[in-house]
């Protein structure tokens, strides 16, 4: 189990993440998402022991991850841009990593290379971004870590390779009971394979729950009241965002959504429709991206 | 799916993989090994190796004229710097650094892994190359403690450079973010370390021992950037440590201390890397403020000095007058500009920010600090002297007494073997004179004199204050002469003459080898002083001016022998300074020897003529007594430096008319006749026998040449002398001699004059059979010299360095 315990990281005056608390269970694929610069990579760097948290700690099976070679033998970090020695080929690049991981399996590496259709003799320099990512993934799985951290997981991969990767991840989880943290903006892919998700919003975790619970946390309600209502009338409703227009309103309710809907119905409604939000919609709501819509519209109107 | 060659059992050698791992380090170590071997040996020895294997190792340890040891140390530091940069290169590339730090390695292990292979590898190479050279030397010279000490010292010095280069780039890689910053930082650290060392060393000197000028020391070792007396002088930069090329245990200890300090720096860096290193700084602009200060100070000042040097050198041709204030102003302006530009280059931005401010202020503060020290004389410390009432005694030790006064009287022993004399003064009058000397020395510094003085005040409360000045003005030396005839001085002379024992022993078994490769090997043998009066068990010669030495040992009882010594001592005490330097007449000399070796030294040949066998058929002159040169029957050669041995086993006291006590005793003992039995009048001229011009290749040097011979390794540290070449006779009189000889033998080409590789005037191809009468030759040569003296040397002191160390000084009457 990976336990991120009150982790804060500051770069001089800038706070990258603040008081983050997350637990990632074994046999779990955990999605770490958030807008650009929200602190995902910083958090992964801290989990991988590359960067030391300003305060707090990351525990791997109860042991601090930082400068802990024993625990980190079970951890592999596929960073956004993994290093390969200059002039190295796929083969020599793998060897460079294999030296540090006792469990490294060339069989697994070869097999995954085969699935991705890569020739080991190719130089790393000649590979496209997506191909490099495939090599990195192959090395990561071949290291057979208990904890696999993957930054920008689906970046550069074509749809076919994305599907392959998802299958690899699920198969790996099944076989090894590993914990995988995936940092990605690709919410569709994330929702396909992850069982948990955390959304970072600049500094903090604004959502941390199981994927299946995401849709339960928010509900989009389109309601027409019998009489005109004001924001004050809706003050007792727990909503995330609301748009009022006379008797009609679009309300994103959160928390105990069934309870909130019941409160609305009691206010006297002509009609009420509610629909679940996708992870992407939740992300947009949570990261307040939705509020930018009007600004964007106004740019081109000028 | 393509078939893969990879398998879990794949152990085949993969060059790319190897080079991506430690291969780079191995490759650099191999190149370094080759470079160290070449530079340590000297390129010129490679050819020699083909022809004469044994010549090769004699060149090592920096004994050759080429300054190979500097090149070697520079190369080692450079190799170590590159290894340091390579080992920690991962910290200068973001993705590489992140990857390395994400590996299951503790930071301490990662650090060790990056340090141990290159440092230990290079250290092993150094030890291996040097050990090989030591073994080669042992093969030639035999096992000798000096050789071992020198070899071990050299290993330590090399290891110091290994650590210096490596540590500088290790620290820089960890402290800095960008590659360019790491490079500048590493270079600056290497450059700044000797300066810091020198500053600390100088401060310690000043506060603990009172050396006179912090500015002088710093600027001498680094540059003259605040050398306000003559800013255009010696602007060259010293990027490496100023190595004293002599091999002493001091040097071994200093190197060992450096090694320990650098290891501590590495240990501190390791702790920083483990606990405080922030990988997020990789590739970020100027990340470390202290490093910025160092880079700004070193790069800014260095480039500014180089530019100023060019400006000033150029100014010599266009009458551009450089004053101290202008120099300093230019220095400050240029330093600011170059420090600023350096940081701009690192940050790839011209925007003024805090980093650039630090880089600019850093060198300015250093300049300001040094100026404060220079104008306040080390904050006033250098002028401090105790109250007379608090002084119990004062000890003066000065090279002035050692080299000039003693040397004039007692020839080579005191000069060569005991360069400094100590005198302790205990009266208040003397205290005042000594304090005046100190004051005069401070006020009248003359940077061109090589004499030094050390004044140690012993206070009544038990404390001692030592003040050392490495320059002496004429004003100070005049006051020193005033102290010469005090009771304290006489006591010191007595102590010196009676109490020092001749502890020197000449290496007899391997002497020819010692001198064959390099005479510097033997230098340490002669450092112990020995007294005139300790030649008691051996022989006494009376030498006349006619170049004859008469052994009078058997004629003397122990009591008579003591009487002579006491009379000489009494005369020493009674003579005035003028009488010492300018005797009205010299009768001859009393020479004391031990080990049964006598060479008439001052007044005659090295050896007695009647002991020389002359074999015309083989053109060899064999000397039957033990006098040098040593004839090697196996090789048929005369060992050039053999003369040195005898020179240190005898001492000759000139007997002048003013030495009334000595003359009186000699008369009473019927020994005076040996001094006066002159058949020929040759007044106060020291001349070599003609034989020597051929056998010994005329080893008569100008003064500087002699120093060069004596301190062959340390050509950079030639002591300046106030005896200029213009009073050295041989360099100018050689043509006269040649003319005389050519006149005598017009059809012969036996006089072939040349300078050998040492710059020594050299007659090499004389047909010995032509020289039928050495006496005749001697006379001719002598006349030639006298003719020369008459013109040039009257009223001057003639300093003659004769045949490998037999030297003396003469006053030529006006």
Interface residues (C-beta under 8 A of the other chain):
Chain A: X11 X45 X48 X49 X50 X51 X52 X67 X68 X69 X70 X72 X73 X75 X77 X79 X81 X82 X83 X85 X86 X87 X88 X89 X91 X92 X93 X94 X95 X96 X99 X100 X101 X105 X106 X107 X109 X110 X113 X114 X115 X117 X118 X119 X120
Chain B: X1 X2 X4 X5 X6 X7 X8 X10 X14 X16 X17 X19 X20 X21 X90 X93 X95 X96 X98 X99 X100 X101 X102 X103 X104 X105 X106 X107 X109 X274 X278 X279 X280
